[in-house]
Amino acid sequence: MHGRFKVRTTEEQKAIKHKEQQKKLAAYHAGVQQILSSRKEDTYDPISLDICSQLLTLNPDIYTLWNYRKEVILIKIEQRPLWLISPKDPSCRLLFLTHPRNIDRSIQQAVSRDLALELFGECYGKDGDEGEEKLIKFLENEFRLTEQCLIANPKSYGSWHHRYWVLLRHPKPNWENEFNLCNKYLTMDDRNLHVWDYRRLIINKISVTLVDELKFSTERLNANFSNYSSWHYRSTLRELDEESVTTELNLVQNAVFTDPFDSSGWFYLRWVLSNPAVTKERREELLDAFGAAGRDRTRLQMLFWIIMAKCWLTGSLVLNDKDYVDKRVEYYKQLAKLDPMRKGQYEDYLKIAEEKLKKIGDQSS
């Protein structure tokens, strides 16, 4: 009817959306083809590089495009002057170099830029510094691009990898800035595994103490125990000894009792218990604590994890442990009832425990 808007049907909306998607896809394919067709060994096309930037901000997970940018960066590094001595001054004996390919590799290794300054002083040209500044400016644009991509997708493998790859080739990398960037993104999402991995790389480049990192990890976990990435990061910081095992067990015990339905703390507990520094006395203390908590049989999921933890404590992580074999038999029978989906797995463990229990009985008789 006149004067009334036509309400599109669902099929019409789908058709319009499909048409728009096909149009974007065609433009995307055209851009990728433009980039790949312009690839050369010793030069690059600035227009293709700009198209590459636009495509990555739309979809930062295309490794081919990041690899293209890496090729361009290597070209820019190759073209950077190593050292330039003014050829107008006859007292200068050092070869005027404009490209690393103009000299033998052994000479590159033997003569440094600092040595050129020391030997020739004012003869040293400014072009070397200018070339470095141009390279830095070019690489800073790469950082800005990765930041744009991370805004679009903070969990982009390609963006984080490219950023670190560029840093390793930057003449003056700002590692402190990258460390602060990690703090910023972990404040936004403390379960972003990519940021935790990136942080682990960065702390190897700056003077961050183990105490500071443990404190930071503890703060993040106290804010949110349900954090696989933070628990894993903590497990990479140090080798556990008897003292540190006690600290870790106190922390994770607090976590699993605060939120017994979250699996991340339980898995970290399993990792700690696999350490030989955990004493038998400490295992018995935990068994008593879990035994008291396991009396509440109204919450089956919590009961499952408590029994599983008892299995770990009584030696299921080391199946040749002779202690607590009878307890393991009991625990595996309970698990088979609580978790029927993995019944076959528990029955296999039960068979091992029963055989060991029988062997112990035969030896004692």
N, C-alpha and C positions, 0 to 999 in steps of 0.2 A: 504494500500500500504506500501511496505517496506520503512523504513526511515521516516515515518510520525507517529506522536502520535495519538492514537485513542482518539477521543473526546467522553467522556462518556455522555450518555443521562441523562436526569433528573431522570428518573425512576431508572437507575443504581446508581446514586448518592444517591437517597433516600434509596435504599436498603443497600448500604454500610454504610450510616449514621445510619440506623436502627440497623444494625448488631453491630456497635460499641457501640451504646447506650445500647443494650441488654447485651453486654459483661460487660459494666461498671455497669449496674444494678445488674447483677448476683454477681459481686464482692462486691457491696454495701450491698446486702442482706446477703451475706456470712459474711461480717464484722459485721453487726448488730446481726446476730444470734450468732456469736462468743462472742460478748459482753454480750448479754442477758443470754446465757448459762453459763457464768462464774460468774454471780452475786451470792455473798454469803453475809451472814449477818455480819460477823466479819472480813473478809479479802477481798482482790481484786487481780485480775490478772494483773500484769504490762503490759503484751502483749496486753490484751484487752483494757487497758487504752490508750495505744499508738495507737491502731487501731481506738479507739474512737476519738482521736485527729485528725487523718488523715481524718476521715469521716466528722468531723465538719468543718475542713478547706475547704472541698469541698462543704458542705451544712450546714451552721450554724443554720438552722431553724428547726432542728429535736429535739423537746423537750425531747424525750425519752433519747437521748444521753446526753443532759445536766443534766437530772435527774440522770443518771447513775454516772456522775462525782460528783454530789452533794452527792450521797451515799458514794462514795469513800472518799470524803473530810471528811464527818462525821466519817468514820472509822478511818481516820488519826487523827482527833481531839480526838476521844475516846482513841486512843493508846498513846496519849501524856502524859508523866508523870506529875502528879500534883506537887509533891515535893518529892525529893529523899534524904534521910538522910543516911549517910554511916553506915552500920550495924556493921562495925568493931570497932567503938568507943562505949564502954559500957556506956558512959555518955549520949548518945543520946537515948531519950525515945520515939521519934516519930516513928511511924510505917514506915517501908520501903515500899513505894508504887510504883508500876510500872504501874498500870492501874486503871482508875476510878472505874471500876466494882469491885475492891477489897475492897472498903470501902463503908460504909453507906452514903447515900446522905446527911443526917443531919451533918455528920462529914465533908463532903466536904464543906458545907456551913459555918461551925463553925471555921474551921482552914484554914487560907490562906497561900499562899506561902511567903508573906512578914512577916507574923507572925512567920513562921518557921525560916526565916533568923534572926529575932530579938531574938528568944528564943535560937537558937542553934548555931548561928554564923558560925564558920568554919566547924561545923558538916554538914552543908547543902551541899549536893552533887552538882556537876556540871551537872549531867545528866538532871536535869530539864531545864537548859538553853539550853543544846544541843538538847533536844527534841523540845523546842520551835523554835530553829533555823532551825531544819529539817522541821517543819511544815511551817514556813515562806517561806523556799525555795520551798516547794511543792506548796504553794499557789501562789507564784510569777510566777511559771510555768503556773498556771491557767490564770493569768493576760496576760501573753505573748500569750497564746492560744486565748483569747478573742480579743486581738489586731489583730492577724492574721485573725480571723473571721470577724472583723469589716472592715478590709481592703477589704475583699471579698464582704461584704455586710454591709455598715454603718447603715442600717436600720433594722438590725436583732434584733427582740424582744428578742430571747433567749440569744444572746451574751451580750446585755446590762443588762438583768436581772441577768444572772449568775455572771457577774462582780460585781454587787452591792451585791449580795448574799454572794460572797466570801469575800468582804470587811468587811461585818458585822461580819465575823468569823475570820478575820485576827487579830493576837495579836497586831500588830502595823500598822494599816491602814494609808496610806498616802492620806489623803483627799485633800490636796493641789494639789497633782499630778493629782487627778481625776478632780479637778476644771479646771486645765490647759488643761486637755484632752478635756473637754467640749468646751473650747475656740478654741482649734485646730479644732475640728470637725465642729463647727459652722462657722468657717472661710471657711472651705471647702464647706459647704452647710448649710446656715442659716435657711433653712426650714425643717431641719431634726427633726421631732417631738420627736424622741427617745432621741436625745441629750438634747432637752429642758426639757423633763421629767426627765432625769438623772440629769441634772443640778439642778432641783428643789429639788431632794433628797440630793444632795451633799451640797448645801448651808445651809442645816439644821445642817451640821456637822462641819462647819467652820465659822469663824467670818466675814461674808460678810454683809455689811450694806444695808439697804433698799435703801438708796440714790445711792449706787454704782450699785445695780442691776437695778434700774430704769434708771440710766444713760446708762448702758450697753444695756438694752432693747431699749431705745430711739435711740441709735447709730445704732443698727441692723435694726430698722424700718426705720430710715432715709436713710439707705443704700438700703433698699428694702421694700417698703410698702406692697407688695404682699406676706405676710407672716402670714398665719393663726396661725402657731405654736408660733411665737413671740407675736402676739396679745393675744393669749390665756395665754401664760406664764405671760404676764403683768397683766392680769386680776386676777391672783392668788397671786400677791405680797402683796396686801393690801386691806383693806376695804375702800371704797371711802367715803369721806366727802365732804362738799361744796367746800373746797379749792382744793382738789385733783380732784374733778369732773371737775372743770374749766380747770385744766391742761390737763386732758385726752381729754376733748372736743376740746381744741385748737389743740392738736396733731392729733386727728382723723379727725377733720375738714380739716386740712392741707392735710391729706392723701387722703380723698375722693375727694377733689377738684383738687389735683395733678393728681390722676389716678382714675377718676370716674367710669371706667369700671371694676375695680378690686373689687370683692365682699368682700374680707377679712376686709377691713376698714369699710365697711358698717355694717357688722355683729358686729364688735366691737362697732360701734356707737350705734347700737340697745341695746347692753349690757349696755353701759354707761347710755343711756336714761331710762333704766328700774330702775335706782337708784333713790330713793326718794329725794336725795340731789340735784337733778337738779331742779332749781327754775323755776317758770313760766316765769319770765323775761328772763332767759337764753333760754328757749324754744322759746319764741317769737323772740329773736335775730336770732336764727338758722332758724326759719321759714322765716324770711325776707331774710336771706342769700340764702337759698335754693330756695326761690321764684324768686330771681334775676337770679340764675343759671339755673332755669328751663325754662326760656324764650327761650332758644335755643332748639327748637323742632326738629332740624335736626339730633340729636343723640339720638335715641330712648332708647338705653340701659341706657344712663346716665339719661334720663328723667324718666325711670322706677324707678331707685334707688332714685332719688330725691323725686318722689311722695311717694314711700314707706317710706322714711325718714320722710316726712310730716305726714304720717299716724302715725308713732311712736311718733312724736312730739305732735300730737293732741290727744293722749290718747288711741291709739289702743292697747298699752301694758297694759292699765288698762281700760277695756271696760265699767266700771261704771263711768268713768269720764264724767261729764256733759258739760264740756267746749268743744268747737270746734266740736260738733256733726255734724253740718251742713257741716263743712269742710270735715269730714271723709266720709260723703255720697258722696261728689263730688270726693274725691280722689279714693274711691273704684270703682266708675264708670269708672274712667280713667284707673285704673289698669286692670280692666276686658277687656278693649279694647287693652291695650298694651301687656298683657300676657294672651292670650286666653287659654293656656294650663291649667292655674289655675283659670279659670273663675268661676268655682263652688265655690271655696274657697272664692274668693272675694265677690261673691253674698251672701254667708252666712254671712260674715262680714257686708255687706251692709244692709242685712235684720235686723241685730242687731242694726246698727246705725240708720236706718229709724224708727224702733220701739221706740228707745230711743228719737229720734227727735219728734216723734208724741206724746210721753208721756210728753215731756217738753212743747209742744204746748198746750196740754190739760190742764196742770197745770197752764199755764200763762193766759188762757182764762177764 
